């Protein structure tokens, strides 16, 4: 007889509450937002400001690493403070969208 009403149910597999996104997905979201609004840089800037708030929340909640937040903020700073022509140049710069990108001259510092 295979049926028994008092049998213990098998334990369900535990699914973590927080699912971490990787660097590539955060960068992809930023890039897609900019490319969707390539002809309307001010709208892209508005959305970038909104995304920056989400990044801070994700970092505070432990979903985003500090180094990733720093990298996204460096890119956002460039996109928010450039001219419309420079905005298009940043969009076309493939290195800008790669994980690990840093502005020129910031890789090697004299700090100890």
Secondary structure as the mmCIF struct_conf table of DSSP 4:
data_model
#
loop_
_struct_conf.conf_type_id
_struct_conf.id
_struct_conf.beg_label_comp_id
_struct_conf.beg_label_asym_id
_struct_conf.beg_label_seq_id
_struct_conf.end_label_comp_id
_struct_conf.end_label_asym_id
_struct_conf.end_label_seq_id
TURN_TY1_P TURN_TY1_P1 UNK A 5 UNK A 6
HELX_LH_PP_P HELX_LH_PP_P1 UNK A 7 UNK A 14
BEND BEND1 UNK A 17 UNK A 17
HELX_LH_PP_P HELX_LH_PP_P2 UNK A 20 UNK A 22
HELX_RH_AL_P HELX_RH_AL_P1 UNK A 23 UNK A 36
TURN_TY1_P TURN_TY1_P2 UNK A 37 UNK A 39
HELX_RH_AL_P HELX_RH_AL_P2 UNK A 41 UNK A 60
TURN_TY1_P TURN_TY1_P3 UNK A 61 UNK A 62
BEND BEND2 UNK A 63 UNK A 64
HELX_RH_AL_P HELX_RH_AL_P3 UNK A 66 UNK A 80
BEND BEND3 UNK A 81 UNK A 82
HELX_RH_AL_P HELX_RH_AL_P4 UNK A 84 UNK A 92
HELX_RH_3T_P HELX_RH_3T_P1 UNK A 94 UNK A 97
BEND BEND4 UNK A 98 UNK A 98
TURN_TY1_P TURN_TY1_P4 UNK A 99 UNK A 100
TURN_TY1_P TURN_TY1_P5 UNK A 104 UNK A 105
BEND BEND5 UNK A 107 UNK A 108
#
